[in-house]
């Protein structure tokens, strides 16, 4: 899929909601806006980061960023089309693609780097979201248990108090 094909299948292509959402697969709806905002931030303010994979930013691993040549794989082409059709990214993404490809890297390398950055953002944000949900659920369970234990203590204390009163009444009546 060359740059001309990317442009032809970009935001003016026929609408297909499922296709446009392919890039955001696995992102829960409550944090989708945040992932999209972070990706927009990446392509708007940090587009030169797309010259490398995210692993290259933190480690100098020689095999971490093997530069691929050739064509995009079918699933990569579908993801690229999804990204170019997504209203939250277009036309910014197309401008970055036009600026970097082919002058600074191949289209395959561009999409590989882009998808890697998107995946890192998705994993980071979704993990934080799910962790927060788990923590909130654990806190609710802890509070529920504490409330149940307090209710059980009150019931036990009420039973003991009733037994003490009964015993005191029996003692007072001389039984």
C-alpha positions in Angstrom: 0.0 0.0 0.0 1.8 3.1 -1.2 1.4 6.6 -0.1 -1.0 7.4 -2.9 -3.2 4.5 -1.8 -3.1 5.8 1.7 -4.3 9.1 0.5 -7.0 7.6 -1.7 -8.3 5.5 1.2 -8.1 8.3 3.7 -10.9 10.3 5.3 -12.9 10.8 2.0 -13.3 7.0 1.6 -16.8 5.6 2.2 -17.7 5.5 5.9 -17.5 2.2 7.7 -17.7 2.6 11.4 -16.3 -0.8 12.2 -13.3 0.0 10.0 -12.7 3.3 11.7 -12.8 1.7 15.1 -10.3 -1.1 14.2 -7.4 1.0 15.5 -9.1 1.4 18.9 -10.0 -2.3 19.3 -9.6 -3.3 22.9 -9.9 0.2 24.4 -12.8 0.5 26.8 -15.3 3.3 25.9 -14.6 5.3 29.2 -11.0 5.8 28.2 -11.3 5.9 24.4 -11.3 9.7 24.4 -8.0 9.7 26.4 -6.2 7.3 24.1 -7.4 9.2 21.1 -6.2 12.5 22.6 -2.8 11.0 23.4 -2.4 9.8 19.8 -3.5 13.2 18.5 -0.9 14.7 20.8 1.7 12.4 19.4 1.0 13.2 15.7 0.5 16.9 16.3 3.3 17.8 18.7 5.7 14.9 18.6 5.5 13.5 15.1 9.3 13.1 14.9 8.9 10.4 17.5 7.4 8.3 14.7 10.8 8.0 13.1 11.5 5.3 15.7 9.7 2.6 17.5 9.0 3.4 21.2 11.5 0.7 22.2 14.2 2.8 20.5 13.4 5.7 22.9 14.3 3.8 26.0 16.9 1.2 24.9 19.5 0.8 22.2 18.5 -2.8 21.4 19.9 -3.5 17.9 17.2 -5.9 17.0 14.3 -3.8 18.5 13.8 -1.8 15.4 14.5 -3.8 12.3 13.5 -1.7 9.4 11.1 -3.6 7.2 10.8 -3.1 3.5 8.1 -4.1 1.1 4.3 -4.0 1.6 2.1 -3.8 4.6 0.6 -7.1 5.7 -3.2 -7.3 5.3 -4.0 -6.6 8.9 -1.5 -3.7 8.9 -3.2 -2.2 5.8 -6.6 -2.5 7.5 -5.2 -0.7 10.6 -3.6 2.0 8.4 -6.9 2.5 6.6 -8.7 2.6 10.0 -6.3 5.3 11.3 -6.6 7.4 8.1 -10.4 7.2 8.2 -10.7 8.0 11.9 -12.1 11.5 12.3 -10.1 12.1 15.5 -6.8 11.7 13.6 -7.4 12.9 10.0 -6.1 15.0 8.4 -3.2 15.4 10.9 -2.1 11.8 10.4 -2.0 12.2 6.6 0.1 15.4 6.9 2.6 13.5 9.1 2.6 10.6 6.7 3.2 12.9 3.8 6.0 14.7 5.6 7.9 11.6 6.7 7.3 9.2 3.9 9.4 8.6 1.8 11.9 11.3 2.6 12.8 10.0 6.1 11.4 6.4 6.2 9.5 3.9 4.2 5.7 3.7 4.6 6.0 0.2 6.1 8.4 1.6 8.7 6.2 4.6 9.4 3.1 2.4 10.1 5.2 0.0 12.1 6.4 2.8 14.3 3.0 4.5 14.5 1.2 1.2 15.5 3.9 0.6 18.1 3.4 4.0 19.6 -0.3 3.6 19.6 -0.1 0.2 21.2 2.2 1.6 24.0 -0.3 4.4 24.6 -3.3 2.0 24.6 -1.6 -0.5 26.9 -0.5 2.2 29.4 -3.9 3.9 29.5 -6.0 0.8 29.5 -3.8 -0.8 32.2 -4.2 2.2 34.4 -7.9 2.2 33.8 -8.4 -1.4 34.6 -6.1 -1.2 37.6 -8.1 1.7 38.9 -11.3 -0.2 38.3 -9.9 -3.2 40.2 -8.8 -1.0 43.1 -12.2 0.7 43.2 -13.9 -2.7 43.2 -11.6 -4.0 45.9 -12.3 -0.9 48.0 -16.1 -1.3 47.6 -15.8 -5.0 48.6 -13.7 -4.0 51.6 -16.3 -1.4 52.6 -19.1 -3.9 52.1 -17.3 -6.4 54.2 -16.7 -3.8 56.9 -20.4 -2.8 56.9 -21.4 -6.5 57.1 -19.0 -7.1 60.0 -20.2 -4.0 61.8 -23.9 -5.1 61.3 -23.0 -8.6 62.6 -21.2 -7.1 65.7 -24.3 -4.8 66.4 -26.6 -7.9 66.1 -24.4 -9.9 68.4 -24.2 -7.0 70.9 -28.0 -6.6 70.7 -28.4 -10.4 71.4 -26.0 -10.2 74.3 -27.7 -7.2 75.7 -31.1 -9.0 75.4 -29.6 -12.0 77.2 -28.2 -9.8 79.9 -31.5 -8.1 80.4 -33.3 -11.4 80.5 -30.7 -12.7 83.0 -31.0 -9.5 85.0 -34.8 -9.8 85.0 -34.6 -13.4 86.1 -32.2 -12.5 88.9 -34.5 -9.6 90.0 -37.5 -11.9 90.0 -35.6 -14.5 92.0 -35.8 -17.3 89.5 
